[in-house]
Amino acid sequence: MRRLSAVLPAALLVLTLSGCDVMKRISEGAYRNAVADGAAVELDERGVRLQGRLSCATPQGGPESVMRIRCTGRTAEGAPVVVTGVATEADTRRPRERYVITVGGRNLMTADCLGRACT
């Protein structure tokens, strides 16, 4: 099973079951880490080296069934890297994910999942 597809439902389940802000931050953190890791793998497989770890944020607002993410960083050569993603039906067992990675303002890839676990 795809790693991000496994992480997102688990993170959202915790969000919906717990009214606790601490659990919400932990779940969002797990999702941000999974996307950063998956994007780093995709970039590495395409010969793009990063200066460091991507920094990801999950903007608030909108319906609970939609989760957005934006990650930024730089290549070893200094070109900007941007990863944007959206998961619709995020409050279900099978969210629909879409990610776009750009390097230096150019679209490098668009995918339904990120990382080695993608099939």
C-alpha positions as CSV (number, residue, x, y, z in Angstrom):
1,M,0.0,0.0,0.0
2,R,1.3,3.5,-0.7
3,R,3.0,5.0,2.2
4,L,1.3,8.4,2.0
5,S,-2.1,6.8,1.5
6,A,-1.5,4.8,4.7
7,V,-0.3,7.8,6.7
8,L,-3.0,10.3,5.7
9,P,-6.0,8.2,6.8
10,A,-4.3,7.4,10.1
11,A,-3.5,11.0,10.7
12,L,-7.0,12.1,9.9
13,L,-8.6,9.4,12.1
14,V,-6.7,10.8,15.0
15,L,-7.8,14.3,14.0
16,T,-11.5,13.4,13.9
17,L,-11.5,11.2,17.0
18,S,-9.6,13.6,19.2
19,G,-10.6,17.1,20.1
20,C,-7.1,17.6,21.5
21,D,-4.9,20.2,19.8
22,V,-1.8,18.2,20.7
23,M,-3.0,15.1,18.8
24,K,-3.9,17.3,15.8
25,R,-0.4,18.8,15.7
26,I,1.2,15.4,15.9
27,S,-1.0,14.0,13.1
28,E,-0.3,17.0,10.9
29,G,3.3,16.6,11.7
30,A,3.3,13.0,10.6
31,Y,1.7,14.0,7.3
32,R,4.2,16.8,6.7
33,N,7.0,14.4,7.4
34,A,5.6,11.7,5.0
35,V,5.2,14.2,2.2
36,A,8.7,15.7,2.7
37,D,10.3,12.2,2.8
38,G,8.3,11.0,-0.3
39,A,9.1,14.2,-2.3
40,A,12.8,13.8,-1.4
41,V,12.8,10.3,-2.8
42,E,11.1,11.4,-6.0
43,L,13.7,14.2,-6.4
44,D,16.6,12.0,-5.7
45,E,15.4,9.4,-8.2
46,R,15.4,12.2,-10.8
47,G,18.9,13.3,-10.0
48,V,17.8,16.4,-8.0
49,R,19.8,16.9,-4.8
50,L,18.4,19.0,-2.0
51,Q,20.4,21.5,0.2
52,G,18.5,20.1,3.2
53,R,15.2,18.8,4.3
54,L,12.0,20.3,2.7
55,S,10.0,22.5,5.0
56,C,6.2,21.7,4.8
57,A,3.1,23.4,6.1
58,T,-0.5,22.4,6.1
59,P,-2.6,25.5,5.7
60,Q,-5.8,25.7,7.8
61,G,-9.3,26.3,6.5
62,G,-11.7,24.7,4.2
63,P,-13.7,21.6,4.6
64,E,-12.4,18.7,6.7
65,S,-12.6,16.4,3.7
66,V,-9.8,18.4,2.0
67,M,-6.2,18.6,3.2
68,R,-3.6,20.8,1.5
69,I,0.2,20.8,1.9
70,R,3.0,23.0,0.6
71,C,6.7,22.2,1.0
72,T,9.6,24.4,0.0
73,G,13.3,24.0,-0.2
74,R,16.3,24.4,-2.5
75,T,18.4,22.2,-4.7
76,A,22.1,21.8,-4.0
77,E,22.6,24.4,-6.8
78,G,20.2,26.8,-5.2
79,A,17.1,26.4,-7.4
80,P,13.8,26.7,-5.6
81,V,11.8,23.5,-5.0
82,V,8.1,23.6,-4.4
83,V,5.9,20.6,-3.6
84,T,2.1,21.2,-3.5
85,G,-0.4,18.6,-2.6
86,V,-4.1,18.2,-2.0
87,A,-6.0,15.2,-0.6
88,T,-9.7,15.2,-1.3
89,E,-12.0,12.8,0.5
90,A,-9.4,13.0,3.3
91,D,-12.0,12.1,5.9
92,T,-12.5,8.6,4.3
93,R,-10.5,5.4,4.2
94,R,-9.4,6.1,0.6
95,P,-8.4,9.7,0.1
96,R,-7.6,10.9,-3.4
97,E,-4.2,12.5,-3.5
98,R,-2.5,14.8,-6.1
99,Y,1.0,16.2,-5.8
100,V,3.0,18.6,-8.0
101,I,6.8,19.1,-7.7
102,T,8.4,22.1,-9.4
103,V,12.1,22.8,-9.5
104,G,13.3,26.3,-10.6
105,G,9.7,27.1,-11.5
106,R,9.4,24.1,-13.9
107,N,7.0,21.2,-13.4
108,L,9.2,18.2,-12.6
109,M,6.3,15.8,-11.9
110,T,2.7,15.3,-11.0
111,A,1.6,12.2,-9.2
112,D,-1.0,10.5,-7.1
113,C,1.5,9.4,-4.5
114,L,5.2,10.1,-3.5
115,G,8.0,7.9,-2.6
116,R,9.3,4.3,-3.0
117,A,6.0,2.7,-1.9
118,C,4.1,4.1,-4.9
119,T,2.8,1.5,-7.3
